[in-house]
């Protein structure tokens, strides 16, 4: 065996999520409804599909390692300069690069207990010390995060707005107030993967050169391009440029760059998606309520449903749904794990869930 570092030896050889493909391999059957990964079953923009098909003809060439045209399109979309943009293989990859840039062994980092676990894996992977604040009323708690950062001297605070796994959100004004209260030397890591689904005013009004915050966006959710692995960060130029020190310079292929540019240009597709999401959230909430579950308010492309008891009960419900061909997920930390989390689906997937939910609940009552 190669001689792993002591840090690498201390880490588990696992990933934070069990993918639906792995579950299908275990069961020997495909899922009838894939509603656990928060993918967009609305699908990508037709313009993006056309652009990617054209780019596929040139797949023998590497993509532009500077991502010049893609960064220009992102900058124009957000009314910032290309110098404010860093591009990577999804938010997951960019979070890892950020931690690599700013966190060394023993450095302190703050997040919420139950928030996105991939960020935690990156912190562990670079030897950081992670501190977790509990949720409050099913929302991440900015005041608790700030206090924990003050007491630990944290270099980073991770906050998702809107939040996964509960679907809750804070108004953008709460984020700007949080920035004004940040301890000296602490960077706010603001994950806005779901902000395109959220009410007006959720996105914080932050100047692009503000050195206190870095914002992450993705093409995986509203743009329906999760399979591309494409995301970006908006930050002050010095920090955005620092990603060039450590990123995979050929990580974004030609097809992904073309798809991202075309997706940003199709504003009408995004408008239609938001209307679809409103309808889907309403239907999931009605289904939950009709069968004795409490739907939580959602600003995302999923609805968390309170199953009304402890985590073991929610886990049993999740497993019963899986046995009926429906893939959903649940939070991993109490008290959030009293819920299951159901992504919005297309009409067929929603019909399957509507059929399976009462059957799964009936199995638990036997």
C-alpha positions as CSV (number, residue, x, y, z in Angstrom):
1,X,0.0,0.0,0.0
2,X,1.1,3.6,-0.6
3,X,2.0,5.3,2.7
4,X,-1.0,7.6,3.3
5,X,-0.5,10.7,5.4
6,X,-1.6,10.4,9.0
7,X,-4.5,12.8,8.2
8,X,-5.6,10.7,5.2
9,X,-5.4,7.5,7.3
10,X,-7.8,9.1,9.9
11,X,-10.5,9.8,7.3
12,X,-13.3,7.3,6.4
13,X,-13.3,6.0,2.8
14,X,-16.9,7.1,2.3
15,X,-18.9,9.8,0.6
16,X,-21.5,11.9,2.5
17,X,-24.3,10.6,0.3
18,X,-25.5,7.2,-0.8
19,X,-26.6,7.8,-4.4
20,X,-29.8,6.4,-5.9
21,X,-27.7,4.3,-8.3
22,X,-26.1,2.5,-5.4
23,X,-29.5,1.8,-3.8
24,X,-30.8,0.5,-7.1
25,X,-27.8,-1.9,-7.3
26,X,-28.5,-3.2,-3.8
27,X,-32.2,-3.8,-4.5
28,X,-31.8,-5.0,-8.0
29,X,-34.6,-2.7,-9.2
30,X,-34.7,0.8,-10.6
31,X,-36.6,3.5,-8.8
32,X,-40.0,4.5,-10.3
33,X,-39.6,8.1,-9.0
34,X,-36.2,9.7,-8.3
35,X,-37.1,12.4,-5.7
36,X,-34.2,12.4,-3.3
37,X,-31.3,14.3,-5.0
38,X,-32.9,17.7,-5.5
39,X,-32.3,17.5,-9.3
40,X,-34.6,19.5,-11.6
41,X,-37.0,17.1,-13.3
42,X,-38.2,20.2,-15.2
43,X,-35.1,19.7,-17.3
44,X,-32.5,22.0,-18.9
45,X,-33.2,24.9,-21.3
46,X,-33.6,23.7,-24.9
47,X,-31.1,26.3,-25.8
48,X,-28.6,24.7,-23.5
49,X,-29.3,21.3,-25.0
50,X,-28.7,22.7,-28.5
51,X,-25.5,24.4,-27.5
52,X,-24.1,21.2,-25.8
53,X,-25.0,19.1,-28.9
54,X,-23.1,21.5,-31.1
55,X,-20.1,21.5,-28.7
56,X,-20.1,17.7,-28.6
57,X,-18.8,17.8,-32.2
58,X,-15.7,19.5,-30.9
59,X,-15.3,17.2,-27.9
60,X,-11.9,16.2,-29.2
61,X,-10.6,19.6,-28.0
62,X,-9.9,20.6,-24.4
63,X,-12.1,23.3,-23.0
64,X,-10.7,26.8,-22.6
65,X,-8.7,26.5,-19.3
66,X,-9.5,30.2,-18.5
67,X,-13.2,29.7,-19.0
68,X,-13.2,33.1,-20.6
69,X,-16.5,33.2,-22.3
70,X,-18.3,31.4,-19.5
71,X,-16.9,33.8,-16.9
72,X,-17.9,36.7,-19.1
73,X,-21.5,35.4,-19.4
74,X,-21.7,34.8,-15.6
75,X,-20.4,38.3,-14.9
76,X,-22.9,39.9,-17.3
77,X,-25.7,37.9,-15.7
78,X,-24.8,39.2,-12.2
79,X,-23.7,42.7,-13.3
80,X,-20.2,42.1,-12.0
81,X,-16.7,41.9,-13.6
82,X,-15.2,38.7,-14.8
83,X,-12.5,39.2,-12.1
84,X,-15.2,38.6,-9.5
85,X,-16.0,35.1,-10.9
86,X,-14.4,31.7,-10.2
87,X,-15.7,28.6,-12.0
88,X,-15.5,25.0,-10.9
89,X,-16.9,21.5,-11.1
90,X,-20.0,22.3,-9.1
91,X,-20.2,24.0,-5.7
92,X,-18.8,20.9,-4.1
93,X,-15.5,21.3,-5.9
94,X,-15.4,25.0,-5.3
95,X,-16.0,24.5,-1.6
96,X,-13.1,22.1,-1.5
97,X,-10.8,24.6,-3.3
98,X,-11.9,27.4,-0.9
99,X,-11.1,25.2,2.2
100,X,-7.7,24.3,0.6
101,X,-6.9,28.0,0.2
102,X,-8.0,29.2,3.6
103,X,-7.9,26.3,6.1
104,X,-4.9,24.5,7.5
105,X,-4.5,21.8,10.2
106,X,-6.1,23.0,13.4
107,X,-7.9,26.1,11.9
108,X,-11.4,26.6,13.1
109,X,-14.5,26.5,10.9
110,X,-18.2,27.0,11.8
111,X,-21.3,25.5,10.2
112,X,-24.7,24.3,11.3
113,X,-25.4,20.9,12.7
114,X,-27.3,19.1,10.0
115,X,-26.2,21.4,7.1
116,X,-24.6,20.3,3.9
117,X,-22.2,17.5,4.8
118,X,-19.8,17.8,1.8
119,X,-18.5,21.1,3.2
120,X,-17.7,19.2,6.5
121,X,-15.8,16.6,4.5
122,X,-13.6,19.2,2.9
123,X,-12.8,20.8,6.3
124,X,-11.9,17.4,7.7
125,X,-9.9,16.6,4.6
126,X,-7.6,19.6,5.1
127,X,-7.3,19.1,8.8
128,X,-9.6,21.9,10.0
129,X,-11.5,21.8,13.2
130,X,-15.3,22.0,12.7
131,X,-17.7,23.6,15.1
132,X,-21.5,23.2,14.7
133,X,-24.3,25.4,15.8
134,X,-27.8,23.9,16.1
135,X,-30.7,25.0,13.9
136,X,-33.4,27.2,15.5
137,X,-37.0,26.7,14.5
138,X,-35.9,24.6,11.5
139,X,-33.6,27.4,10.2
140,X,-29.9,27.9,10.3
141,X,-29.2,30.4,13.1
142,X,-27.0,33.4,12.1
143,X,-26.6,34.7,15.6
144,X,-25.5,31.3,16.9
145,X,-23.1,30.9,14.0
146,X,-21.6,34.3,14.7
147,X,-21.2,33.7,18.4
148,X,-19.5,30.4,17.7
149,X,-17.1,32.1,15.2
150,X,-16.3,34.7,17.9
151,X,-15.5,32.1,20.5
152,X,-13.4,29.9,18.3
153,X,-11.7,32.4,16.0
154,X,-13.2,30.7,13.0
155,X,-11.7,31.4,9.6
156,X,-15.0,30.4,7.8
157,X,-18.7,30.4,8.5
158,X,-20.8,28.3,6.2
159,X,-24.4,29.3,5.7
160,X,-26.8,28.1,3.0
161,X,-29.6,30.5,2.0
162,X,-32.0,28.9,1.2
163,X,-31.1,25.9,3.3
164,X,-30.8,22.3,2.6
165,X,-32.2,20.0,4.1
166,X,-35.1,21.9,5.5
167,X,-35.9,24.3,2.7
168,X,-36.0,27.3,4.9
169,X,-34.6,30.7,4.1
170,X,-33.6,34.1,5.5
171,X,-34.3,37.5,3.8
172,X,-31.3,39.0,2.2
173,X,-31.3,41.8,4.8
174,X,-30.5,39.2,7.5
175,X,-27.4,38.2,5.5
176,X,-26.2,41.8,5.2
177,X,-26.7,42.3,8.9
178,X,-24.7,39.1,9.5
179,X,-21.8,40.5,7.4
180,X,-21.7,43.7,9.5
181,X,-21.4,41.5,12.7
182,X,-18.7,39.2,11.3
183,X,-15.6,38.8,13.5
184,X,-12.4,40.3,12.1
185,X,-10.7,37.7,9.8
186,X,-13.8,35.5,9.3
187,X,-15.2,34.9,5.8
188,X,-18.9,34.2,5.2
189,X,-19.3,31.2,2.9
190,X,-22.7,31.8,1.4
191,X,-24.2,28.9,-0.5
192,X,-27.0,30.1,-2.7
193,X,-27.5,26.9,-4.7
194,X,-31.3,27.2,-4.3
195,X,-31.7,31.0,-4.4
196,X,-33.4,30.9,-7.9
197,X,-36.4,29.2,-6.3
198,X,-36.7,31.6,-3.4
199,X,-38.9,34.6,-2.9
200,X,-37.8,38.0,-4.1
201,X,-35.4,39.6,-1.7
202,X,-33.8,36.3,-0.5
203,X,-30.5,37.0,-2.4
204,X,-28.4,39.4,-0.3
205,X,-27.6,42.8,-1.7
206,X,-23.8,42.5,-1.5
207,X,-21.3,44.5,-3.5
208,X,-19.2,42.2,-5.7
209,X,-15.9,43.4,-4.2
210,X,-16.9,42.9,-0.6
211,X,-14.0,40.9,0.9
212,X,-16.1,39.5,3.8
213,X,-18.2,37.1,1.7
214,X,-18.0,34.6,-1.1
215,X,-21.2,33.5,-2.8
216,X,-21.7,30.2,-4.5
217,X,-24.1,29.4,-7.3
218,X,-24.7,26.3,-9.4
219,X,-26.2,25.1,-12.7
220,X,-27.3,21.9,-11.0
221,X,-30.6,23.1,-9.5
222,X,-32.7,25.7,-11.3
223,X,-30.8,25.3,-14.6
224,X,-31.3,21.5,-14.6
225,X,-27.7,20.6,-15.4
226,X,-26.6,18.5,-12.4
227,X,-25.0,16.0,-14.7
228,X,-22.5,18.6,-16.0
229,X,-21.0,19.4,-12.7
230,X,-20.8,23.2,-13.2
231,X,-20.8,25.9,-10.6
232,X,-19.3,29.3,-9.8
233,X,-18.3,31.6,-7.0
234,X,-18.7,35.4,-6.8
235,X,-16.1,37.1,-4.7
236,X,-13.7,40.0,-4.4
237,X,-11.1,39.8,-7.2
238,X,-8.2,38.8,-4.9
239,X,-10.1,35.8,-3.6
240,X,-11.6,34.8,-7.0
241,X,-8.2,34.9,-8.6
242,X,-6.7,32.8,-5.8
243,X,-8.7,29.8,-7.1
244,X,-6.3,29.7,-10.0
245,X,-3.6,28.6,-7.6
246,X,-5.3,25.3,-6.9
247,X,-8.1,24.6,-9.3
248,X,-8.1,21.9,-12.1
249,X,-7.4,24.2,-15.0
250,X,-9.0,21.8,-17.5
251,X,-11.8,20.8,-15.2
252,X,-14.6,22.4,-17.2
253,X,-15.0,20.8,-20.6
254,X,-16.2,22.4,-23.8
255,X,-19.7,20.9,-23.5
256,X,-20.2,22.2,-20.0
257,X,-18.9,25.7,-20.9
258,X,-21.3,25.9,-23.8
259,X,-24.2,24.6,-21.8
260,X,-23.7,27.1,-19.0
261,X,-23.5,30.1,-21.4
262,X,-26.6,29.1,-23.2
263,X,-28.5,28.3,-20.0
264,X,-27.8,31.8,-18.6
265,X,-29.1,33.4,-21.8
266,X,-32.5,31.6,-21.6
267,X,-34.4,33.8,-19.1
268,X,-37.7,32.5,-20.2
269,X,-36.8,29.0,-19.2
270,X,-36.0,30.2,-15.7
271,X,-39.3,32.0,-15.5
272,X,-41.2,28.9,-16.5
273,X,-39.2,26.8,-14.0
274,X,-40.2,29.1,-11.1
275,X,-43.9,28.7,-12.0
276,X,-43.4,24.9,-12.2
277,X,-41.7,24.9,-8.8
278,X,-44.5,26.9,-7.2
279,X,-47.1,24.4,-8.5
280,X,-44.9,21.4,-7.4
281,X,-44.3,22.7,-3.9
282,X,-48.0,23.3,-3.5
283,X,-48.9,19.7,-4.6
284,X,-46.3,18.1,-2.3
285,X,-47.5,20.2,0.6
286,X,-51.1,19.1,-0.1
287,X,-50.1,15.5,-0.3
288,X,-48.2,15.7,2.9
289,X,-51.1,17.3,4.8
290,X,-53.6,14.9,3.4
291,X,-51.7,12.0,4.9
292,X,-50.9,13.4,8.3
293,X,-47.4,14.8,7.6
294,X,-46.6,18.5,8.2
295,X,-45.0,20.2,5.2
296,X,-42.4,22.8,6.1
297,X,-42.4,26.1,4.2
298,X,-39.9,25.7,1.3
299,X,-37.9,28.2,-0.8
300,X,-36.2,25.4,-2.8
301,X,-37.0,22.6,-5.2
302,X,-38.0,20.2,-2.4
303,X,-40.3,20.0,0.5
304,X,-39.3,18.7,3.9
305,X,-42.2,16.8,5.5
306,X,-42.4,16.4,9.3
307,X,-43.4,12.8,10.0
308,X,-44.4,13.7,13.5
309,X,-42.1,11.4,15.5
310,X,-38.5,10.6,16.1
311,X,-35.9,9.9,13.4
312,X,-36.4,6.2,13.5
313,X,-39.9,6.6,12.3
314,X,-38.9,8.9,9.4
315,X,-36.2,6.4,8.5
316,X,-38.8,3.6,8.4
317,X,-41.0,5.8,6.2
318,X,-38.1,6.5,3.8
319,X,-37.3,2.8,3.6
320,X,-40.9,1.9,3.0
321,X,-41.1,4.4,0.1
322,X,-37.9,3.0,-1.3
323,X,-39.4,-0.5,-1.3
324,X,-42.3,0.9,-3.3
325,X,-39.8,2.4,-5.9
326,X,-39.6,6.0,-4.6
327,X,-36.2,7.5,-3.8
328,X,-36.3,10.3,-1.2
329,X,-33.9,11.4,1.5
330,X,-34.0,12.7,5.1
331,X,-31.8,14.9,7.3
332,X,-29.2,13.0,9.3
333,X,-29.2,15.0,12.5
334,X,-31.9,15.2,15.3
335,X,-34.3,17.0,15.5
336,X,-34.2,17.6,11.8
337,X,-34.3,13.8,11.1
338,X,-38.0,13.7,12.1
339,X,-38.5,14.7,8.5
340,X,-38.3,13.2,5.0
341,X,-37.2,15.5,2.1
342,X,-39.0,15.1,-1.2
343,X,-37.7,16.8,-4.4
344,X,-40.1,18.2,-6.9
345,X,-40.8,15.9,-9.8
346,X,-42.3,15.8,-13.2
347,X,-46.0,14.8,-13.5
348,X,-45.2,11.1,-13.7
349,X,-42.9,11.1,-10.6
350,X,-45.4,13.1,-8.6
351,X,-48.1,10.6,-9.4
352,X,-45.9,7.8,-8.3
353,X,-45.2,9.5,-5.0
354,X,-48.9,10.3,-4.5
355,X,-49.7,6.6,-4.9
356,X,-46.8,5.3,-2.8
357,X,-47.0,7.7,0.2
358,X,-50.3,6.3,1.7
359,X,-49.1,2.7,1.0
360,X,-45.8,3.4,2.9
361,X,-47.6,5.0,5.8
362,X,-50.0,2.0,6.0
363,X,-47.1,-0.4,6.2
364,X,-45.8,1.5,9.2
365,X,-49.2,1.2,11.0
366,X,-49.2,-2.6,10.8
